[in-house]
Amino acid sequence: MLWFFNQAFRWRPVSRSAKVEDLPVDSNLPGLDIFVCTIDPEKEPTIDVMETIISAIAMDYPANKLAVYLSDDGGCPVTLYGIKEASEFAKVWVPFCNKYGIKSRTPRVFFSSMGKEEQFIRTHEFRAEQEEIKAKYKEMQNNIEKFGSEPQNIGIVNDRPARIEFRVSGILSNGPYVLVVDCDMFCNDPSSAKQAMCFFLDPQTSNYISFVQFPQMFYNLSKKDIYDNQSRSAFKTMWQGMDGLRGPGLAGSGNYLNRSSLLFGGPNQKDDYLLDALNYFGKSTMFIESLKTIRGHKTTKKNIPRDEILREAQVTDPWFAVFAFLYVATQIQHLIEVLSGGGSVTMWWNEQRIWILKSVTSIFAIIEAMKKGLGLKKKKISLSNKALDKESVKKYEQGRFNFQGAALYMSPMFVLLIVNIVCFFGGLWRVLKVKDYVEMFGQLFLLSYIIVLSYPIVEAIVTMKSN
Ligand SMILES: O=c1ccn([C@@H]2O[C@H](COP(=O)(O)OP(=O)(O)O[C@H]3O[C@H](CO)[C@@H](O)[C@H](O)[C@H]3O)[C@@H](O)[C@H]2O)c(=O)[nH]1
């Protein structure tokens, strides 16, 4: 069944690329508001949040058309202090990036080994300026760190999520397009905003595109990537597959959105909401005025031939009737997808392992969704920790699985695995006794495949190395 439904992703994958040179001149580009939100400086260190803010400010987009908002749901003094420091630093950082055409516009990336290629064939003047900026960068970091070391500056004043960026920005800058990023993300290509505009401003795609989703990637992946964190299958196979069907889903962040679609539905939605605006959007007359501006907004569209900005690829997969053939073919198909994208056999193996883990542990998501559907669950957002735990990072880099803290989530996996192991030995015993090799071959093969795939969990159970 799973195989069957998954084929939909392969029917008509679409891979898109944009030609920013064909966009209208900067003065004709529409406004863009970037939203970043944070809540807890202990889980989301302010220094890191400011990297995200600086990379957003440094986007290759006309300054008078770009507004960056940071919402602090925790209302912490250190966040306010941090953004003042970051905006001061941005005053030197952005001109530097523009002057030298820097691509890695997140200072942490530029000053790390990831930014090495930016250093090639550079003048003395560049090096001198770079040193000056590095000193200012360090100063900003030290100041924020010092301020954040005082307990009264990192306390959460208000832990009720406000998420008011959308309304506030509607009154202040009201950009017809918005970008949403988490506070631990940064953009690795400053032209991404312009690339997104290619889709919004193209007369053909603008009729049906409400958002442009960029793939999310981790920058500190280890070579072994045992947890399949690079999410190749999500952003290559699934998102491109959905794009060719009825369009991909939102990935939560990393998406440029048409503000009008967010407010009123699709780009062609009628004005019903505006007719009863007070009811839908509250009593702020200023905000309602801002909605009218957005509704009436006409972007300067340039007639770009569609083929020039979008490239599409179509693949049709054959239908396999025999189960064994289906199984082998699926594995080969998966392997080819991984290898053709520059991946390795280890990556293919890790993807299979994590796929099983995710499939089995998704039982918890199903329970959560059911509770929510039945109204048994209060709305609560649990925040993921972004502060690096050195011990866990070390384990990850060494390619060692870390099950600490995951005991509950792993329990269905443990149970299934133990059932598998028992069945495997039961099957072996039957083969030796009854000698029905042909009948048992398929079952024993599948059982051993799952056991080998789950080796790290078997090891954890046997040695009880982790909690
Ligand atoms: O009450 C809250 C809770 C969260 N956040 C912010 O929301 C963002 C996302 O929260 P996080 O815990 O980081 O979510 P993750 O589970 O790590 O990320 C997943 O969920 C996000 C929200 O849907 C998506 O944007 C990501 O792509 C996806 O990886 C962060 O910037 C948080 O600071 C708030 O501002 N207020």
PDBQT file of the ligand as one rigid body, heavy atoms in Angstrom, charges set to zero:
ROOT
HETATM    1  O1  LIG A 501       5.726  29.708  21.479  1.00  0.00    +0.000 OA
HETATM    2  C1  LIG A 501       6.539  29.709  20.562  1.00  0.00    +0.000 A 
HETATM    3  C2  LIG A 501       7.121  28.508  20.055  1.00  0.00    +0.000 A 
HETATM    4  C3  LIG A 501       8.022  28.585  19.020  1.00  0.00    +0.000 A 
HETATM    5  N1  LIG A 501       8.356  29.809  18.511  1.00  0.00    +0.000 N 
HETATM    6  C4  LIG A 501       9.332  29.880  17.397  1.00  0.00    +0.000 C 
HETATM    7  O2  LIG A 501       8.891  29.059  16.340  1.00  0.00    +0.000 OA
HETATM    8  C5  LIG A 501      10.013  28.592  15.607  1.00  0.00    +0.000 C 
HETATM    9  C6  LIG A 501       9.872  27.091  15.370  1.00  0.00    +0.000 C 
HETATM   10  O3  LIG A 501       9.902  26.373  16.599  1.00  0.00    +0.000 OA
HETATM   11  P1  LIG A 501      10.877  25.133  16.785  1.00  0.00    +0.000 P 
HETATM   12  O4  LIG A 501      10.734  24.552  18.124  1.00  0.00    +0.000 OA
HETATM   13  O5  LIG A 501      12.230  25.561  16.349  1.00  0.00    +0.000 OA
HETATM   14  O6  LIG A 501      10.321  24.129  15.716  1.00  0.00    +0.000 OA
HETATM   15  P2  LIG A 501      11.080  22.845  15.176  1.00  0.00    +0.000 P 
HETATM   16  O7  LIG A 501      10.257  21.671  15.590  1.00  0.00    +0.000 OA
HETATM   17  O8  LIG A 501      12.521  22.858  15.538  1.00  0.00    +0.000 OA
HETATM   18  O9  LIG A 501      10.991  23.059  13.604  1.00  0.00    +0.000 OA
HETATM   19  C7  LIG A 501       9.945  22.477  12.858  1.00  0.00    +0.000 C 
HETATM   20  O10 LIG A 501       8.738  23.213  13.023  1.00  0.00    +0.000 OA
HETATM   21  C8  LIG A 501       8.825  24.568  12.612  1.00  0.00    +0.000 C 
HETATM   22  C9  LIG A 501       7.486  25.249  12.899  1.00  0.00    +0.000 C 
HETATM   23  O11 LIG A 501       6.497  24.692  12.090  1.00  0.00    +0.000 OA
HETATM   24  C10 LIG A 501       9.181  24.643  11.129  1.00  0.00    +0.000 C 
HETATM   25  O12 LIG A 501       9.317  26.006  10.782  1.00  0.00    +0.000 OA
HETATM   26  C11 LIG A 501      10.477  23.925  10.896  1.00  0.00    +0.000 C 
HETATM   27  O13 LIG A 501      10.716  23.902   9.512  1.00  0.00    +0.000 OA
HETATM   28  C12 LIG A 501      10.389  22.504  11.413  1.00  0.00    +0.000 C 
HETATM   29  O14 LIG A 501      11.665  21.886  11.290  1.00  0.00    +0.000 OA
HETATM   30  C13 LIG A 501      11.273  28.987  16.415  1.00  0.00    +0.000 C 
HETATM   31  O15 LIG A 501      11.866  30.104  15.790  1.00  0.00    +0.000 OA
HETATM   32  C14 LIG A 501      10.710  29.344  17.767  1.00  0.00    +0.000 C 
HETATM   33  O16 LIG A 501      11.449  30.325  18.431  1.00  0.00    +0.000 OA
HETATM   34  C15 LIG A 501       7.815  30.983  18.995  1.00  0.00    +0.000 A 
HETATM   35  O17 LIG A 501       8.151  32.064  18.514  1.00  0.00    +0.000 OA
HETATM   36  N2  LIG A 501       6.903  30.902  20.004  1.00  0.00    +0.000 N 
ENDROOT
TORSDOF 0
